[in-house]
Amino acid sequence: MRFGWSNLGKIRDIDRDDVLGAFGLQSRTTVVDWILPGLGIFGLGVLVGAGIGVFLAPKSGEELREDVKGRLARYRSRVTEPVGMEEHT
């Protein structure tokens, strides 16, 4: 590659792997590089499984809808309620 002003923009495209590759080296993979994606997929599976379990629970459709509405209403009231302004009865 010839040096010139037109090639200066290509310098921004060079990353660590390009530099290491020029010397015949490569990045070292760590334990975190393969554990985190696995944990993410596992967590997603847990959430999907829990969601499916809720909807396949042995309740009638009406009971399930009322249960979901009640949970959403409780969650919404907790989220929209200002901190420190709870009503004491």
C-alpha positions in Angstrom: 0.0 0.0 0.0 1.4 3.3 -1.0 1.3 6.2 1.5 -0.8 9.1 0.5 -3.5 11.3 1.8 -6.2 9.2 0.1 -5.1 6.2 2.2 -5.3 7.9 5.6 -9.0 7.1 5.9 -8.2 3.4 5.8 -6.2 3.7 9.0 -9.4 4.0 11.0 -10.5 0.6 9.7 -7.5 -1.2 11.2 -8.2 -3.1 14.4 -6.2 -5.1 16.9 -6.7 -8.4 14.9 -5.3 -6.7 11.8 -2.1 -5.6 13.6 -1.7 -9.0 15.3 -2.3 -10.8 12.0 0.4 -8.8 10.3 2.9 -10.4 12.7 1.4 -13.9 12.4 -0.3 -13.7 15.8 -3.9 -13.9 17.0 -6.0 -12.8 20.0 -6.1 -15.1 22.9 -9.6 -16.3 23.8 -10.5 -16.2 27.5 -12.9 -18.1 29.6 -15.3 -15.1 29.6 -15.4 -15.2 25.7 -17.2 -18.5 25.7 -19.0 -18.5 29.1 -21.0 -15.2 28.7 -22.7 -16.2 25.4 -23.6 -19.5 27.0 -25.1 -17.9 30.1 -27.0 -15.4 27.9 -28.6 -18.2 25.9 -29.4 -20.1 29.1 -31.0 -17.1 30.7 -33.1 -16.5 27.6 -34.2 -20.1 27.7 -35.2 -19.8 31.4 -37.3 -16.7 30.6 -39.0 -18.3 27.6 -39.6 -21.5 29.6 -41.1 -19.6 32.5 -43.4 -17.7 30.1 -44.6 -20.8 28.4 -45.1 -22.4 31.8 -47.4 -19.6 32.9 -49.5 -19.9 29.8 -49.7 -23.7 30.0 -50.6 -23.7 33.7 -53.8 -25.6 34.6 -56.0 -22.6 34.8 -58.9 -21.6 32.7 -58.4 -18.7 30.2 -60.4 -16.3 32.3 -58.5 -17.1 35.5 -55.2 -16.7 33.7 -56.2 -13.4 32.2 -57.4 -12.1 35.5 -54.1 -13.3 37.2 -52.0 -11.6 34.5 -54.0 -8.4 34.7 -53.6 -8.3 38.5 -49.9 -8.8 38.3 -49.5 -6.1 35.7 -51.6 -3.7 37.7 -49.5 -4.4 40.8 -46.3 -3.9 38.9 -47.6 -0.8 37.2 -48.6 0.8 40.5 -45.1 0.0 42.0 -43.3 1.5 39.0 -45.4 4.7 38.8 -45.6 5.3 42.5 -43.0 8.0 43.5 -40.3 6.9 45.9 -41.0 7.8 49.5 -44.6 8.7 48.8 -46.2 5.4 49.7 -49.5 5.6 51.6 -49.4 4.3 55.1 -52.7 2.9 56.3 
